[in-house]
């Protein structure tokens, strides 16, 4: 089963693309809640390159690595990658008039609604971070 989430970001496509793909930015927005954070991130933005981030609970109780290999990249439009467990992720960017609509579709694991909520929370944090960065 696939899950699709969306967000509108009040920013130009160049800023959105940069914040999405810059490790320095990713560590600032990539968390579903305030009790989690991303401690490291790397992006080799090319087909065959990898995206990687380390998410950890701030209390140190748990953490995990999120690693994928890029399969498709169209600058300012589309990123697709395959996770280490074989699931796929597709992120579409549609910009116009100072807004960018991001649509993210990914293969679900168990706990579908929990995944949807978590990924949506991360996407919402991305939008808020990116918009704040422009102020």
C-alpha positions as CSV (number, residue, x, y, z in Angstrom):
1,X,0.0,0.0,0.0
2,X,1.2,3.5,-0.8
3,X,0.6,6.6,1.4
4,X,0.5,10.1,0.0
5,X,0.9,13.3,2.0
6,X,1.1,16.9,0.8
7,X,2.1,20.4,2.0
8,X,2.2,23.9,0.5
9,X,5.3,25.9,1.1
10,X,5.2,29.7,0.8
11,X,8.6,30.0,-0.9
12,X,10.2,29.9,-4.3
13,X,11.2,26.5,-5.8
14,X,14.9,27.2,-5.5
15,X,14.7,27.8,-1.8
16,X,12.4,24.7,-1.3
17,X,14.8,22.5,-3.3
18,X,17.8,23.7,-1.4
19,X,16.3,23.2,2.0
20,X,15.0,19.8,1.0
21,X,18.5,18.6,-0.2
22,X,21.0,20.5,2.1
23,X,22.3,18.4,5.0
24,X,22.7,21.6,7.0
25,X,19.0,22.3,6.6
26,X,17.8,18.7,7.0
27,X,19.1,18.5,10.5
28,X,16.9,21.5,11.4
29,X,13.6,20.2,10.1
30,X,13.7,16.4,9.9
31,X,11.8,15.3,13.0
32,X,8.1,14.3,13.6
33,X,8.0,15.9,17.0
34,X,10.1,18.1,19.4
35,X,11.4,15.1,21.3
36,X,13.2,13.8,18.2
37,X,16.0,15.2,16.1
38,X,18.2,14.4,13.2
39,X,21.8,14.3,14.4
40,X,23.5,13.8,11.0
41,X,22.5,14.0,7.3
42,X,24.1,13.5,4.0
43,X,22.9,13.9,0.4
44,X,24.6,12.8,-2.8
45,X,22.0,14.2,-5.1
46,X,22.5,12.1,-8.3
47,X,21.0,8.9,-9.6
48,X,22.8,6.1,-7.7
49,X,23.8,8.5,-4.9
50,X,22.5,8.2,-1.4
51,X,20.5,10.2,1.1
52,X,21.1,9.3,4.7
53,X,20.0,10.7,8.0
54,X,20.2,9.6,11.6
55,X,17.1,10.2,13.7
56,X,17.3,9.9,17.5
57,X,15.1,10.5,20.5
58,X,16.5,13.5,22.3
59,X,16.5,11.5,25.6
60,X,18.8,8.9,23.9
61,X,16.4,6.0,24.3
62,X,16.3,5.1,20.6
63,X,17.4,6.0,17.1
64,X,17.5,4.8,13.6
65,X,19.2,5.4,10.3
66,X,17.1,6.4,7.2
67,X,19.0,5.5,4.0
68,X,17.9,5.6,0.4
69,X,19.5,5.4,-3.1
70,X,18.3,7.9,-5.6
71,X,16.7,6.4,-8.7
72,X,15.2,9.5,-10.4
73,X,16.1,13.2,-10.1
74,X,14.6,16.0,-12.1
75,X,15.8,19.3,-10.6
76,X,13.1,21.4,-9.0
77,X,10.4,18.7,-10.0
78,X,10.9,15.2,-8.8
79,X,13.1,13.0,-6.6
80,X,12.6,9.2,-6.3
81,X,14.6,6.9,-4.1
82,X,14.6,3.3,-2.8
83,X,15.1,2.7,0.9
84,X,17.4,-0.1,2.2
85,X,14.3,-2.3,2.9
86,X,13.1,-2.0,-0.7
87,X,10.3,0.5,-0.1
88,X,10.1,3.4,-2.6
89,X,9.6,7.1,-2.0
90,X,8.5,9.7,-4.6
91,X,8.7,13.5,-3.9
92,X,7.1,15.9,-6.4
93,X,7.6,19.6,-6.3
94,X,5.2,21.9,-8.2
95,X,6.0,25.6,-7.9
96,X,4.1,28.6,-9.0
97,X,3.6,32.2,-7.9
98,X,5.8,32.0,-4.8
99,X,4.3,28.7,-3.6
100,X,5.5,25.1,-3.9
101,X,3.2,22.1,-3.5
102,X,5.1,19.0,-2.3
103,X,3.5,15.7,-2.8
104,X,5.3,12.7,-1.1
105,X,4.2,9.1,-1.9
106,X,5.8,6.2,-0.1
107,X,5.3,2.5,0.4
108,X,3.8,1.8,3.8
109,X,5.0,-0.5,6.5
110,X,2.7,-1.6,9.4
111,X,0.9,1.0,11.4
112,X,-0.3,2.9,8.3
113,X,-2.0,5.8,10.2
114,X,1.0,6.3,12.5
115,X,3.3,6.4,9.5
116,X,1.0,8.9,7.7
117,X,0.9,11.1,10.7
118,X,4.7,11.0,11.3
119,X,5.7,11.7,7.7
120,X,3.1,14.5,7.5
121,X,4.4,16.0,10.7
122,X,7.9,16.0,9.2
123,X,6.7,17.6,6.0
124,X,4.8,20.2,7.9
125,X,8.0,21.0,9.9
126,X,9.8,21.3,6.6
127,X,7.3,23.8,5.3
128,X,7.5,25.9,8.5
129,X,11.3,25.8,8.6
130,X,11.6,26.8,5.0
131,X,9.1,29.7,5.3
132,X,10.8,30.9,8.5
133,X,14.2,30.8,6.8
134,X,13.0,33.4,4.3
135,X,12.0,35.9,6.9
